[in-house]
Amino acid sequence: IEADLMAEQDLHGWEIVIRKKADNSVVYENDEHTHGKELHIHDHWVNSVTEHTDMILEITAALSHNAKDTKTETVGFHCHPN
């Protein structure tokens, strides 16, 4: 998982969540509390699905220390069984 987060003001961390689209169950999540106007995410998830599965990747940037101030982007993708 590679992502670049950029803002005019300091960001206060990020969160990654990968869910199965069919039932919204979480198969992976990770977060980091870090500061900067540009944050780079470099993370790994090992595909462990046993059948063809549609997934959703959510990346959330913390815009402030207040949990209400966030921005989330999602990307859909498809996994083949391992």
PDB file with SEQRES, HELIX, SHEET and CRYST1 records, atoms N, CA, C and O in Angstrom:
SEQRES   1 A   82  ILE GLU ALA ASP LEU MET ALA GLU GLN ASP LEU HIS GLY          
SEQRES   2 A   82  TRP GLU ILE VAL ILE ARG LYS LYS ALA ASP ASN SER VAL          
SEQRES   3 A   82  VAL TYR GLU ASN ASP GLU HIS THR HIS GLY LYS GLU LEU          
SEQRES   4 A   82  HIS ILE HIS ASP HIS TRP VAL ASN SER VAL THR GLU HIS          
SEQRES   5 A   82  THR ASP MET ILE LEU GLU ILE THR ALA ALA LEU SER HIS          
SEQRES   6 A   82  ASN ALA LYS ASP THR LYS THR GLU THR VAL GLY PHE HIS          
SEQRES   7 A   82  CYS HIS PRO ASN                                              
SHEET    1 AA1 2 GLU A   2  LEU A  11  0                                        
SHEET    2 AA1 2 GLY A  36  HIS A  42 -1                                        
SHEET    1 AA2 4 VAL A  26  GLU A  32  0                                        
SHEET    2 AA2 4 TRP A  14  LYS A  20 -1                                        
SHEET    3 AA2 4 THR A  53  ALA A  62 -1                                        
SHEET    4 AA2 4 THR A  70  CYS A  79 -1                                        
CRYST1    1.000    1.000    1.000  90.00  90.00  90.00 P 1           1          
ATOM      1  N   ILE A   1       0.866  -1.168   0.000  1.00  0.00           N  
ATOM      2  CA  ILE A   1       0.000   0.000   0.000  1.00  0.00           C  
ATOM      3  C   ILE A   1       0.903   1.218   0.000  1.00  0.00           C  
ATOM      4  O   ILE A   1       1.701   1.419   0.916  1.00  0.00           O  
ATOM      5  N   GLU A   2       0.769   2.020  -1.030  1.00  0.00           N  
ATOM      6  CA  GLU A   2       1.552   3.248  -1.152  1.00  0.00           C  
ATOM      7  C   GLU A   2       0.576   4.414  -1.302  1.00  0.00           C  
ATOM      8  O   GLU A   2      -0.340   4.362  -2.123  1.00  0.00           O  
ATOM      9  N   ALA A   3       0.775   5.457  -0.509  1.00  0.00           N  
ATOM     10  CA  ALA A   3      -0.080   6.638  -0.617  1.00  0.00           C  
ATOM     11  C   ALA A   3       0.697   7.863  -0.161  1.00  0.00           C  
ATOM     12  O   ALA A   3       1.518   7.789   0.754  1.00  0.00           O  
ATOM     13  N   ASP A   4       0.429   8.972  -0.800  1.00  0.00           N  
ATOM     14  CA  ASP A   4       0.994  10.262  -0.397  1.00  0.00           C  
ATOM     15  C   ASP A   4      -0.166  11.158   0.013  1.00  0.00           C  
ATOM     16  O   ASP A   4      -1.116  11.349  -0.746  1.00  0.00           O  
ATOM     17  N   LEU A   5      -0.078  11.700   1.215  1.00  0.00           N  
ATOM     18  CA  LEU A   5      -1.096  12.618   1.738  1.00  0.00           C  
ATOM     19  C   LEU A   5      -0.461  14.002   1.817  1.00  0.00           C  
ATOM     20  O   LEU A   5       0.631  14.157   2.364  1.00  0.00           O  
ATOM     21  N   MET A   6      -1.144  15.007   1.269  1.00  0.00           N  
ATOM     22  CA  MET A   6      -0.608  16.360   1.261  1.00  0.00           C  
ATOM     23  C   MET A   6      -1.696  17.357   1.652  1.00  0.00           C  
ATOM     24  O   MET A   6      -2.863  17.205   1.291  1.00  0.00           O  
ATOM     25  N   ALA A   7      -1.282  18.377   2.396  1.00  0.00           N  
ATOM     26  CA  ALA A   7      -2.218  19.417   2.812  1.00  0.00           C  
ATOM     27  C   ALA A   7      -1.451  20.724   3.005  1.00  0.00           C  
ATOM     28  O   ALA A   7      -0.228  20.721   3.150  1.00  0.00           O  
ATOM     29  N   GLU A   8      -2.179  21.838   3.006  1.00  0.00           N  
ATOM     30  CA  GLU A   8      -1.551  23.136   3.249  1.00  0.00           C  
ATOM     31  C   GLU A   8      -1.217  23.321   4.721  1.00  0.00           C  
ATOM     32  O   GLU A   8      -0.285  24.050   5.062  1.00  0.00           O  
ATOM     33  N   GLN A   9      -1.980  22.658   5.604  1.00  0.00           N  
ATOM     34  CA  GLN A   9      -1.720  22.717   7.045  1.00  0.00           C  
ATOM     35  C   GLN A   9      -1.149  21.362   7.487  1.00  0.00           C  
ATOM     36  O   GLN A   9      -1.244  20.377   6.753  1.00  0.00           O  
ATOM     37  N   ASP A  10      -0.562  21.316   8.677  1.00  0.00           N  
ATOM     38  CA  ASP A  10      -0.008  20.057   9.178  1.00  0.00           C  
ATOM     39  C   ASP A  10      -1.092  19.001   9.334  1.00  0.00           C  
ATOM     40  O   ASP A  10      -2.169  19.267   9.867  1.00  0.00           O  
ATOM     41  N   LEU A  11      -0.790  17.805   8.862  1.00  0.00           N  
ATOM     42  CA  LEU A  11      -1.636  16.632   9.097  1.00  0.00           C  
ATOM     43  C   LEU A  11      -1.198  16.008  10.424  1.00  0.00           C  
ATOM     44  O   LEU A  11      -0.094  16.259  10.905  1.00  0.00           O  
ATOM     45  N   HIS A  12      -2.076  15.199  11.003  1.00  0.00           N  
ATOM     46  CA  HIS A  12      -1.805  14.645  12.329  1.00  0.00           C  
ATOM     47  C   HIS A  12      -1.885  13.127  12.349  1.00  0.00           C  
ATOM     48  O   HIS A  12      -2.178  12.534  13.387  1.00  0.00           O  
ATOM     49  N   GLY A  13      -1.628  12.498  11.217  1.00  0.00           N  
ATOM     50  CA  GLY A  13      -1.598  11.045  11.166  1.00  0.00           C  
ATOM     51  C   GLY A  13      -2.520  10.497  10.108  1.00  0.00           C  
ATOM     52  O   GLY A  13      -3.188  11.235   9.384  1.00  0.00           O  
ATOM     53  N   TRP A  14      -2.537   9.149  10.037  1.00  0.00           N  
ATOM     54  CA  TRP A  14      -3.347   8.464   9.032  1.00  0.00           C  
ATOM     55  C   TRP A  14      -3.822   7.122   9.567  1.00  0.00           C  
ATOM     56  O   TRP A  14      -3.309   6.602  10.558  1.00  0.00           O  
ATOM     57  N   GLU A  15      -4.825   6.579   8.876  1.00  0.00           N  
ATOM     58  CA  GLU A  15      -5.348   5.246   9.185  1.00  0.00           C  
ATOM     59  C   GLU A  15      -5.671   4.551   7.869  1.00  0.00           C  
ATOM     60  O   GLU A  15      -6.219   5.156   6.948  1.00  0.00           O  
ATOM     61  N   ILE A  16      -5.321   3.269   7.799  1.00  0.00           N  
ATOM     62  CA  ILE A  16      -5.653   2.418   6.656  1.00  0.00           C  
ATOM     63  C   ILE A  16      -6.601   1.340   7.142  1.00  0.00           C  
ATOM     64  O   ILE A  16      -6.376   0.741   8.194  1.00  0.00           O  
ATOM     65  N   VAL A  17      -7.671   1.086   6.379  1.00  0.00           N  
ATOM     66  CA  VAL A  17      -8.587  -0.021   6.667  1.00  0.00           C  
ATOM     67  C   VAL A  17      -8.890  -0.719   5.344  1.00  0.00           C  
ATOM     68  O   VAL A  17      -9.207  -0.064   4.351  1.00  0.00           O  
ATOM     69  N   ILE A  18      -8.792  -2.046   5.332  1.00  0.00           N  
ATOM     70  CA  ILE A  18      -9.211  -2.841   4.181  1.00  0.00           C  
ATOM     71  C   ILE A  18     -10.387  -3.685   4.633  1.00  0.00           C  
ATOM     72  O   ILE A  18     -10.308  -4.393   5.636  1.00  0.00           O  
ATOM     73  N   ARG A  19     -11.497  -3.602   3.871  1.00  0.00           N  
ATOM     74  CA  ARG A  19     -12.730  -4.316   4.212  1.00  0.00           C  
ATOM     75  C   ARG A  19     -13.187  -5.174   3.043  1.00  0.00           C  
ATOM     76  O   ARG A  19     -12.920  -4.866   1.882  1.00  0.00           O  
ATOM     77  N   LYS A  20     -13.879  -6.254   3.375  1.00  0.00           N  
ATOM     78  CA  LYS A  20     -14.581  -7.018   2.347  1.00  0.00           C  
ATOM     79  C   LYS A  20     -15.837  -6.233   1.985  1.00  0.00           C  
ATOM     80  O   LYS A  20     -16.590  -5.824   2.868  1.00  0.00           O  
ATOM     81  N   LYS A  21     -16.062  -6.024   0.703  1.00  0.00           N  
ATOM     82  CA  LYS A  21     -17.197  -5.219   0.261  1.00  0.00           C  
ATOM     83  C   LYS A  21     -18.534  -5.889   0.604  1.00  0.00           C  
ATOM     84  O   LYS A  21     -19.499  -5.200   0.936  1.00  0.00           O  
ATOM     85  N   ALA A  22     -18.600  -7.209   0.528  1.00  0.00           N  
ATOM     86  CA  ALA A  22     -19.865  -7.928   0.722  1.00  0.00           C  
ATOM     87  C   ALA A  22     -20.445  -7.763   2.123  1.00  0.00           C  
ATOM     88  O   ALA A  22     -21.653  -7.589   2.279  1.00  0.00           O  
ATOM     89  N   ASP A  23     -19.587  -7.817   3.145  1.00  0.00           N  
ATOM     90  CA  ASP A  23     -20.117  -7.766   4.514  1.00  0.00           C  
ATOM     91  C   ASP A  23     -19.472  -6.677   5.378  1.00  0.00           C  
ATOM     92  O   ASP A  23     -19.765  -6.570   6.569  1.00  0.00           O  
ATOM     93  N   ASN A  24     -18.591  -5.867   4.771  1.00  0.00           N  
ATOM     94  CA  ASN A  24     -17.934  -4.750   5.457  1.00  0.00           C  
ATOM     95  C   ASN A  24     -16.986  -5.199   6.569  1.00  0.00           C  
ATOM     96  O   ASN A  24     -16.572  -4.380   7.390  1.00  0.00           O  
ATOM     97  N   SER A  25     -16.636  -6.490   6.610  1.00  0.00           N  
ATOM     98  CA  SER A  25     -15.735  -6.968   7.661  1.00  0.00           C  
ATOM     99  C   SER A  25     -14.307  -6.492   7.380  1.00  0.00           C  
ATOM    100  O   SER A  25     -13.861  -6.458   6.233  1.00  0.00           O  
ATOM    101  N   VAL A  26     -13.614  -6.132   8.438  1.00  0.00           N  
ATOM    102  CA  VAL A  26     -12.258  -5.606   8.342  1.00  0.00           C  
ATOM    103  C   VAL A  26     -11.269  -6.766   8.267  1.00  0.00           C  
ATOM    104  O   VAL A  26     -11.286  -7.667   9.106  1.00  0.00           O  
ATOM    105  N   VAL A  27     -10.405  -6.731   7.245  1.00  0.00           N  
ATOM    106  CA  VAL A  27      -9.371  -7.754   7.115  1.00  0.00           C  
ATOM    107  C   VAL A  27      -7.989  -7.201   7.463  1.00  0.00           C  
ATOM    108  O   VAL A  27      -7.054  -7.966   7.702  1.00  0.00           O  
ATOM    109  N   TYR A  28      -7.859  -5.878   7.491  1.00  0.00           N  
ATOM    110  CA  TYR A  28      -6.580  -5.261   7.831  1.00  0.00           C  
ATOM    111  C   TYR A  28      -6.816  -3.824   8.275  1.00  0.00           C  
ATOM    112  O   TYR A  28      -7.664  -3.123   7.724  1.00  0.00           O  
ATOM    113  N   GLU A  29      -6.053  -3.394   9.281  1.00  0.00           N  
ATOM    114  CA  GLU A  29      -6.059  -1.989   9.662  1.00  0.00           C  
ATOM    115  C   GLU A  29      -4.727  -1.624  10.298  1.00  0.00           C  
ATOM    116  O   GLU A  29      -4.084  -2.438  10.961  1.00  0.00           O  
ATOM    117  N   ASN A  30      -4.339  -0.392  10.079  1.00  0.00           N  
ATOM    118  CA  ASN A  30      -3.106   0.124  10.640  1.00  0.00           C  
ATOM    119  C   ASN A  30      -3.232   1.638  10.708  1.00  0.00           C  
ATOM    120  O   ASN A  30      -3.972   2.236   9.927  1.00  0.00           O  
ATOM    121  N   ASP A  31      -2.513   2.260  11.635  1.00  0.00           N  
ATOM    122  CA  ASP A  31      -2.523   3.714  11.724  1.00  0.00           C  
ATOM    123  C   ASP A  31      -1.197   4.195  12.272  1.00  0.00           C  
ATOM    124  O   ASP A  31      -0.423   3.440  12.860  1.00  0.00           O  
ATOM    125  N   GLU A  32      -0.964   5.469  12.061  1.00  0.00           N  
ATOM    126  CA  GLU A  32       0.245   6.091  12.599  1.00  0.00           C  
ATOM    127  C   GLU A  32      -0.064   7.529  12.958  1.00  0.00           C  
ATOM    128  O   GLU A  32      -0.678   8.259  12.180  1.00  0.00           O  
ATOM    129  N   HIS A  33       0.369   7.931  14.145  1.00  0.00           N  
ATOM    130  CA  HIS A  33       0.244   9.327  14.563  1.00  0.00           C  
ATOM    131  C   HIS A  33       1.558  10.011  14.217  1.00  0.00           C  
ATOM    132  O   HIS A  33       2.577   9.789  14.871  1.00  0.00           O  
ATOM    133  N   THR A  34       1.524  10.836  13.191  1.00  0.00           N  
ATOM    134  CA  THR A  34       2.713  11.538  12.723  1.00  0.00           C  
ATOM    135  C   THR A  34       2.287  12.903  12.211  1.00  0.00           C  
ATOM    136  O   THR A  34       1.119  13.107  11.882  1.00  0.00           O  
ATOM    137  N   HIS A  35       3.216  13.830  12.140  1.00  0.00           N  
ATOM    138  CA  HIS A  35       2.874  15.191  11.734  1.00  0.00           C  
ATOM    139  C   HIS A  35       3.661  15.612  10.500  1.00  0.00           C  
ATOM    140  O   HIS A  35       4.799  15.189  10.296  1.00  0.00           O  
ATOM    141  N   GLY A  36       3.040  16.445   9.690  1.00  0.00           N  
ATOM    142  CA  GLY A  36       3.700  17.019   8.526  1.00  0.00           C  
ATOM    143  C   GLY A  36       2.687  17.439   7.488  1.00  0.00           C  
ATOM    144  O   GLY A  36       1.539  16.997   7.513  1.00  0.00           O  
ATOM    145  N   LYS A  37       3.109  18.287   6.583  1.00  0.00           N  
ATOM    146  CA  LYS A  37       2.238  18.709   5.482  1.00  0.00           C  
ATOM    147  C   LYS A  37       2.195  17.669   4.379  1.00  0.00           C  
ATOM    148  O   LYS A  37       1.272  17.654   3.565  1.00  0.00           O  
ATOM    149  N   GLU A  38       3.212  16.784   4.352  1.00  0.00           N  
ATOM    150  CA  GLU A  38       3.253  15.677   3.405  1.00  0.00           C  
ATOM    151  C   GLU A  38       3.580  14.399   4.173  1.00  0.00           C  
ATOM    152  O   GLU A  38       4.616  14.313   4.832  1.00  0.00           O  
ATOM    153  N   LEU A  39       2.702  13.418   4.087  1.00  0.00           N  
ATOM    154  CA  LEU A  39       2.915  12.136   4.746  1.00  0.00           C  
ATOM    155  C   LEU A  39       2.949  11.047   3.679  1.00  0.00           C  
ATOM    156  O   LEU A  39       2.130  11.039   2.761  1.00  0.00           O  
ATOM    157  N   HIS A  40       3.895  10.137   3.808  1.00  0.00           N  
ATOM    158  CA  HIS A  40       4.002   9.026   2.861  1.00  0.00           C  
ATOM    159  C   HIS A  40       3.671   7.734   3.603  1.00  0.00           C  
ATOM    160  O   HIS A  40       4.242   7.446   4.654  1.00  0.00           O  
ATOM    161  N   ILE A  41       2.748   6.967   3.047  1.00  0.00           N  
ATOM    162  CA  ILE A  41       2.375   5.676   3.621  1.00  0.00           C  
ATOM    163  C   ILE A  41       3.012   4.583   2.782  1.00  0.00           C  
ATOM    164  O   ILE A  41       2.857   4.546   1.562  1.00  0.00           O  
ATOM    165  N   HIS A  42       3.724   3.703   3.445  1.00  0.00           N  
ATOM    166  CA  HIS A  42       4.305   2.515   2.816  1.00  0.00           C  
ATOM    167  C   HIS A  42       3.987   1.361   3.758  1.00  0.00           C  
ATOM    168  O   HIS A  42       4.610   1.230   4.812  1.00  0.00           O  
ATOM    169  N   ASP A  43       3.026   0.529   3.387  1.00  0.00           N  
ATOM    170  CA  ASP A  43       2.538  -0.519   4.276  1.00  0.00           C  
ATOM    171  C   ASP A  43       2.289  -1.780   3.454  1.00  0.00           C  
ATOM    172  O   ASP A  43       2.196  -1.720   2.228  1.00  0.00           O  
ATOM    173  N   HIS A  44       2.183  -2.918   4.130  1.00  0.00           N  
ATOM    174  CA  HIS A  44       1.958  -4.199   3.447  1.00  0.00           C  
ATOM    175  C   HIS A  44       0.758  -4.920   4.053  1.00  0.00           C  
ATOM    176  O   HIS A  44       0.558  -4.925   5.268  1.00  0.00           O  
ATOM    177  N   TRP A  45      -0.027  -5.523   3.178  1.00  0.00           N  
ATOM    178  CA  TRP A  45      -1.112  -6.413   3.587  1.00  0.00           C  
ATOM    179  C   TRP A  45      -0.939  -7.696   2.791  1.00  0.00           C  
ATOM    180  O   TRP A  45      -0.758  -7.656   1.575  1.00  0.00           O  
ATOM    181  N   VAL A  46      -0.993  -8.837   3.475  1.00  0.00           N  
ATOM    182  CA  VAL A  46      -0.876 -10.128   2.811  1.00  0.00           C  
ATOM    183  C   VAL A  46      -2.273 -10.643   2.500  1.00  0.00           C  
ATOM    184  O   VAL A  46      -3.088 -10.844   3.400  1.00  0.00           O  
ATOM    185  N   ASN A  47      -2.537 -10.852   1.229  1.00  0.00           N  
ATOM    186  CA  ASN A  47      -3.833 -11.354   0.775  1.00  0.00           C  
ATOM    187  C   ASN A  47      -4.036 -12.771   1.302  1.00  0.00           C  
ATOM    188  O   ASN A  47      -3.267 -13.677   0.981  1.00  0.00           O  
ATOM    189  N   SER A  48      -5.067 -12.954   2.106  1.00  0.00           N  
ATOM    190  CA  SER A  48      -5.354 -14.276   2.675  1.00  0.00           C  
ATOM    191  C   SER A  48      -6.762 -14.759   2.318  1.00  0.00           C  
ATOM    192  O   SER A  48      -7.270 -15.687   2.947  1.00  0.00           O  
ATOM    193  N   VAL A  49      -7.397 -14.142   1.318  1.00  0.00           N  
ATOM    194  CA  VAL A  49      -8.757 -14.544   0.963  1.00  0.00           C  
ATOM    195  C   VAL A  49      -8.730 -15.925   0.308  1.00  0.00           C  
ATOM    196  O   VAL A  49      -7.761 -16.288  -0.359  1.00  0.00           O  
ATOM    197  N   THR A  50      -9.798 -16.685   0.507  1.00  0.00           N  
ATOM    198  CA  THR A  50      -9.871 -18.046  -0.018  1.00  0.00           C  
ATOM    199  C   THR A  50     -10.773 -18.155  -1.243  1.00  0.00           C  
ATOM    200  O   THR A  50     -10.914 -19.230  -1.827  1.00  0.00           O  
ATOM    201  N   GLU A  51     -11.384 -17.033  -1.629  1.00  0.00           N  
ATOM    202  CA  GLU A  51     -12.210 -16.997  -2.838  1.00  0.00           C  
ATOM    203  C   GLU A  51     -12.136 -15.602  -3.439  1.00  0.00           C  
ATOM    204  O   GLU A  51     -11.697 -14.664  -2.774  1.00  0.00           O  
ATOM    205  N   HIS A  52     -12.558 -15.454  -4.683  1.00  0.00           N  
ATOM    206  CA  HIS A  52     -12.573 -14.123  -5.314  1.00  0.00           C  
ATOM    207  C   HIS A  52     -13.386 -13.173  -4.441  1.00  0.00           C  
ATOM    208  O   HIS A  52     -14.522 -13.474  -4.074  1.00  0.00           O  
ATOM    209  N   THR A  53     -12.798 -12.030  -4.112  1.00  0.00           N  
ATOM    210  CA  THR A  53     -13.419 -11.121  -3.146  1.00  0.00           C  
ATOM    211  C   THR A  53     -13.229  -9.674  -3.578  1.00  0.00           C  
ATOM    212  O   THR A  53     -12.111  -9.251  -3.871  1.00  0.00           O  
ATOM    213  N   ASP A  54     -14.314  -8.918  -3.618  1.00  0.00           N  
ATOM    214  CA  ASP A  54     -14.235  -7.483  -3.835  1.00  0.00           C  
ATOM    215  C   ASP A  54     -13.912  -6.818  -2.503  1.00  0.00           C  
ATOM    216  O   ASP A  54     -14.499  -7.136  -1.469  1.00  0.00           O  
ATOM    217  N   MET A  55     -12.963  -5.887  -2.556  1.00  0.00           N  
ATOM    218  CA  MET A  55     -12.469  -5.246  -1.340  1.00  0.00           C  
ATOM    219  C   MET A  55     -12.576  -3.728  -1.473  1.00  0.00           C  
ATOM    220  O   MET A  55     -12.744  -3.194  -2.569  1.00  0.00           O  
ATOM    221  N   ILE A  56     -12.477  -3.052  -0.335  1.00  0.00           N  
ATOM    222  CA  ILE A  56     -12.431  -1.591  -0.289  1.00  0.00           C  
ATOM    223  C   ILE A  56     -11.254  -1.189   0.588  1.00  0.00           C  
ATOM    224  O   ILE A  56     -11.125  -1.640   1.726  1.00  0.00           O  
ATOM    225  N   LEU A  57     -10.402  -0.334   0.040  1.00  0.00           N  
ATOM    226  CA  LEU A  57      -9.305   0.258   0.798  1.00  0.00           C  
ATOM    227  C   LEU A  57      -9.719   1.664   1.185  1.00  0.00           C  
ATOM    228  O   LEU A  57     -10.089   2.464   0.326  1.00  0.00           O  
ATOM    229  N   GLU A  58      -9.658   1.972   2.481  1.00  0.00           N  
ATOM    230  CA  GLU A  58      -9.962   3.320   2.976  1.00  0.00           C  
ATOM    231  C   GLU A  58      -8.690   3.900   3.576  1.00  0.00           C  
ATOM    232  O   GLU A  58      -8.030   3.254   4.390  1.00  0.00           O  
ATOM    233  N   ILE A  59      -8.352   5.104   3.176  1.00  0.00           N  
ATOM    234  CA  ILE A  59      -7.247   5.821   3.805  1.00  0.00           C  
ATOM    235  C   ILE A  59      -7.811   7.118   4.360  1.00  0.00           C  
ATOM    236  O   ILE A  59      -8.416   7.912   3.640  1.00  0.00           O  
ATOM    237  N   THR A  60      -7.600   7.315   5.656  1.00  0.00           N  
ATOM    238  CA  THR A  60      -8.114   8.493   6.344  1.00  0.00           C  
ATOM    239  C   THR A  60      -6.952   9.326   6.857  1.00  0.00           C  
ATOM    240  O   THR A  60      -6.052   8.810   7.519  1.00  0.00           O  
ATOM    241  N   ALA A  61      -6.976  10.603   6.553  1.00  0.00           N  
ATOM    242  CA  ALA A  61      -5.980  11.547   7.064  1.00  0.00           C  
ATOM    243  C   ALA A  61      -6.596  12.335   8.212  1.00  0.00           C  
ATOM    244  O   ALA A  61      -7.730  12.805   8.119  1.00  0.00           O  
ATOM    245  N   ALA A  62      -5.842  12.472   9.289  1.00  0.00           N  
ATOM    246  CA  ALA A  62      -6.280  13.292  10.419  1.00  0.00           C  
ATOM    247  C   ALA A  62      -5.856  14.730  10.141  1.00  0.00           C  
ATOM    248  O   ALA A  62      -4.665  15.025  10.038  1.00  0.00           O  
ATOM    249  N   LEU A  63      -6.835  15.622  10.020  1.00  0.00           N  
ATOM    250  CA  LEU A  63      -6.563  17.024   9.706  1.00  0.00           C  
ATOM    251  C   LEU A  63      -6.243  17.844  10.949  1.00  0.00           C  
ATOM    252  O   LEU A  63      -5.707  18.948  10.854  1.00  0.00           O  
ATOM    253  N   SER A  64      -6.574  17.298  12.111  1.00  0.00           N  
ATOM    254  CA  SER A  64      -6.277  17.956  13.383  1.00  0.00           C  
ATOM    255  C   SER A  64      -6.250  16.876  14.463  1.00  0.00           C  
ATOM    256  O   SER A  64      -6.496  15.702  14.189  1.00  0.00           O  
ATOM    257  N   HIS A  65      -5.953  17.284  15.674  1.00  0.00           N  
ATOM    258  CA  HIS A  65      -5.974  16.321  16.780  1.00  0.00           C  
ATOM    259  C   HIS A  65      -7.413  15.949  17.161  1.00  0.00           C  
ATOM    260  O   HIS A  65      -7.636  14.986  17.894  1.00  0.00           O  
ATOM    261  N   ASN A  66      -8.365  16.703  16.670  1.00  0.00           N  
ATOM    262  CA  ASN A  66      -9.779  16.438  16.920  1.00  0.00           C  
ATOM    263  C   ASN A  66     -10.221  15.300  15.999  1.00  0.00           C  
ATOM    264  O   ASN A  66     -10.078  15.408  14.781  1.00  0.00           O  
ATOM    265  N   ALA A  67     -10.745  14.235  16.548  1.00  0.00           N  
ATOM    266  CA  ALA A  67     -11.142  13.057  15.759  1.00  0.00           C  
ATOM    267  C   ALA A  67     -12.220  13.375  14.719  1.00  0.00           C  
ATOM    268  O   ALA A  67     -12.435  12.580  13.804  1.00  0.00           O  
ATOM    269  N   LYS A  68     -12.894  14.506  14.838  1.00  0.00           N  
ATOM    270  CA  LYS A  68     -13.946  14.867  13.891  1.00  0.00           C  
ATOM    271  C   LYS A  68     -13.384  15.438  12.589  1.00  0.00           C  
ATOM    272  O   LYS A  68     -14.066  15.441  11.565  1.00  0.00           O  
ATOM    273  N   ASP A  69     -12.160  15.914  12.630  1.00  0.00           N  
ATOM    274  CA  ASP A  69     -11.555  16.568  11.466  1.00  0.00           C  
ATOM    275  C   ASP A  69     -10.704  15.571  10.689  1.00  0.00           C  
ATOM    276  O   ASP A  69      -9.505  15.434  10.933  1.00  0.00           O  
ATOM    277  N   THR A  70     -11.344  14.876   9.747  1.00  0.00           N  
ATOM    278  CA  THR A  70     -10.652  13.879   8.937  1.00  0.00           C  
ATOM    279  C   THR A  70     -11.089  13.990   7.485  1.00  0.00           C  
ATOM    280  O   THR A  70     -12.104  14.611   7.171  1.00  0.00           O  
ATOM    281  N   LYS A  71     -10.313  13.383   6.616  1.00  0.00           N  
ATOM    282  CA  LYS A  71     -10.654  13.280   5.200  1.00  0.00           C  
ATOM    283  C   LYS A  71     -10.361  11.844   4.796  1.00  0.00           C  
ATOM    284  O   LYS A  71      -9.254  11.350   5.012  1.00  0.00           O  
ATOM    285  N   THR A  72     -11.356  11.163   4.206  1.00  0.00           N  
ATOM    286  CA  THR A  72     -11.215   9.765   3.822  1.00  0.00           C  
ATOM    287  C   THR A  72     -11.412   9.600   2.324  1.00  0.00           C  
ATOM    288  O   THR A  72     -12.327  10.173   1.733  1.00  0.00           O  
ATOM    289  N   GLU A  73     -10.537   8.809   1.725  1.00  0.00           N  
ATOM    290  CA  GLU A  73     -10.647   8.423   0.320  1.00  0.00           C  
ATOM    291  C   GLU A  73     -10.732   6.901   0.267  1.00  0.00           C  
ATOM    292  O   GLU A  73     -10.105   6.212   1.071  1.00  0.00           O  
ATOM    293  N   THR A  74     -11.505   6.381  -0.675  1.00  0.00           N  
ATOM    294  CA  THR A  74     -11.651   4.937  -0.812  1.00  0.00           C  
ATOM    295  C   THR A  74     -11.314   4.498  -2.233  1.00  0.00           C  
ATOM    296  O   THR A  74     -11.477   5.245  -3.197  1.00  0.00           O  
ATOM    297  N   VAL A  75     -10.839   3.264  -2.326  1.00  0.00           N  
ATOM    298  CA  VAL A  75     -10.529   2.646  -3.611  1.00  0.00           C  
ATOM    299  C   VAL A  75     -11.039   1.206  -3.554  1.00  0.00           C  
ATOM    300  O   VAL A  75     -10.746   0.473  -2.609  1.00  0.00           O  
ATOM    301  N   GLY A  76     -11.796   0.811  -4.564  1.00  0.00           N  
ATOM    302  CA  GLY A  76     -12.242  -0.566  -4.651  1.00  0.00           C  
ATOM    303  C   GLY A  76     -11.247  -1.394  -5.444  1.00  0.00           C  
ATOM    304  O   GLY A  76     -10.629  -0.895  -6.385  1.00  0.00           O  
ATOM    305  N   PHE A  77     -11.087  -2.666  -5.066  1.00  0.00           N  
ATOM    306  CA  PHE A  77     -10.229  -3.576  -5.823  1.00  0.00           C  
ATOM    307  C   PHE A  77     -10.712  -5.010  -5.634  1.00  0.00           C  
ATOM    308  O   PHE A  77     -11.549  -5.283  -4.774  1.00  0.00           O  
ATOM    309  N   HIS A  78     -10.193  -5.898  -6.424  1.00  0.00           N  
ATOM    310  CA  HIS A  78     -10.616  -7.299  -6.416  1.00  0.00           C  
ATOM    311  C   HIS A  78      -9.417  -8.186  -6.070  1.00  0.00           C  
ATOM    312  O   HIS A  78      -8.325  -8.010  -6.612  1.00  0.00           O  
ATOM    313  N   CYS A  79      -9.636  -9.137  -5.163  1.00  0.00           N  
ATOM    314  CA  CYS A  79      -8.580 -10.086  -4.789  1.00  0.00           C  
ATOM    315  C   CYS A  79      -8.890 -11.460  -5.348  1.00  0.00           C  
ATOM    316  O   CYS A  79     -10.033 -11.915  -5.330  1.00  0.00           O  
ATOM    317  N   HIS A  80      -7.857 -12.105  -5.841  1.00  0.00           N  
ATOM    318  CA  HIS A  80      -7.940 -13.502  -6.245  1.00  0.00           C  
ATOM    319  C   HIS A  80      -7.515 -14.366  -5.078  1.00  0.00           C  
ATOM    320  O   HIS A  80      -6.707 -13.924  -4.262  1.00  0.00           O  
ATOM    321  N   PRO A  81      -8.032 -15.591  -4.965  1.00  0.00           N  
ATOM    322  CA  PRO A  81      -7.630 -16.458  -3.860  1.00  0.00           C  
ATOM    323  C   PRO A  81      -6.111 -16.715  -3.902  1.00  0.00           C  
ATOM    324  O   PRO A  81      -5.495 -16.784  -4.966  1.00  0.00           O  
ATOM    325  N   ASN A  82      -5.562 -16.847  -2.740  1.00  0.00           N  
ATOM    326  CA  ASN A  82      -4.132 -17.095  -2.608  1.00  0.00           C  
ATOM    327  C   ASN A  82      -3.786 -18.536  -2.880  1.00  0.00           C  
ATOM    328  O   ASN A  82      -2.617 -18.914  -2.811  1.00  0.00           O  
TER     329      ASN A  82                                                      
END                                                                             
